[in-house]
Amino acid sequence: MKTHTDRQYEAELQRVRDLLAAMGGRVERMVHDALGALQAHDRDLAGAVIAADREVNDLEVEVDEACLRNLALRQPAASDLRFLAAALKVVTDIERMGDLAVNVAERVVELCESPPLKPYIDLPRMGRIGGEMLSEALDAFARGDVALARAVIARDNVVDAYYVQVLRELLTYMIEDPRNIARAVGLLNIAKALERLGDHATNVAEQVVFLVEGRDVRHQGLGKPEPPQEGAVERPRRGVLFVCRANAARSQMAEAWARHLAPPAIEVASAGLTPGQVHPLAIQVMAEMGLDLSGARSKSLSDVPLDRFDLVVTLCDEGRCMAPPPGARHLHWPIEDPVPAAGSPGALEAFRRVRDDLAARVDRLFRDGG
């Protein structure tokens, strides 16, 4: 981070950084406690989250005043101007994330009036990922770490995929028994708050790119998957088969996401053109999402009943020209194989990028068609 020979000016900029760090840390704790209150059915903890919002609001005012005072009195240029402009935007996103934590806590207070509708599985996972995105986005802003910021932006795909899964599940509960509607609506509001939390963390990460590179990357779909080359394909009605070269990473992760996000009636499988072994890093990064690949094994196309699938999704260049089974459609997703990166310093991040890309693609497949 740039420093100045004018000690007073540097102290004023450092005060802005310190206020943002304090505000971000407070909001991180609010998000953590709101999720803890949800899982523990803890009304008192939820009340503490609601009460903490005043402190966050006061810090927002302090940051705004400090930034505007520097802009008016110092007339900064170049990187200092970008920093103050970014800080004025980031402080709004942090404050809004605090509001979202309060929204979750308020719904928890309401839900404490009744027994839990269901065991909470995906909601805590959504919240954990959103909390990690918040923490990493704030760290990236403090350090000017563009690589970390881009990783945060990419993870928003995972939060979005979980939101759609929670929405589908809760709608099913409401349809099955109207007495579930009140509790399900409360949980839907929590899910939406967590989805928005990921969006605001993404906003903070985008400001890091602006701060360091001077480029505005908002509204550019940074981190979102490219549209499939073959155009839109109807969602599968019977089953979907994912195929890559070795069935070691890409197709295994795609299968795991599809089993989590697809309707129960859809059969899901994966296979390889030349099967090998499921890669340990694929198992590790999916475990981070609560999806277990530890018992998975690599399979060849001859190991799966091809007539059960009406959609084949290929993930490797070798599979682009693959002829699908009679009556099945073919969709190609050109996704880089993370396995060659194994053993390098960026190996884990390479697998995470593929995991998050697949989460968004599989979610879109079952929501909108290819």
Secondary structure as UniProt FT lines:
FT   HELIX           7..40
FT   HELIX           43..74
FT   HELIX           78..111
FT   TURN            112..113
FT   HELIX           122..143
FT   HELIX           146..176
FT   HELIX           178..180
FT   HELIX           181..213
FT   TURN            218..219
FT   TURN            222..223
FT   TURN            229..230
FT   STRAND          239..244
FT   HELIX           250..261
FT   TURN            264..265
FT   STRAND          267..272
FT   HELIX           280..287
FT   TURN            288..290
FT   TURN            294..295
FT   HELIX           301..303
FT   HELIX           306..308
FT   STRAND          311..314
FT   HELIX           317..319
FT   TURN            320..321
FT   TURN            326..327
FT   STRAND          329..332
FT   HELIX           339..341
FT   TURN            342..343
FT   TURN            345..346
FT   HELIX           347..368
//
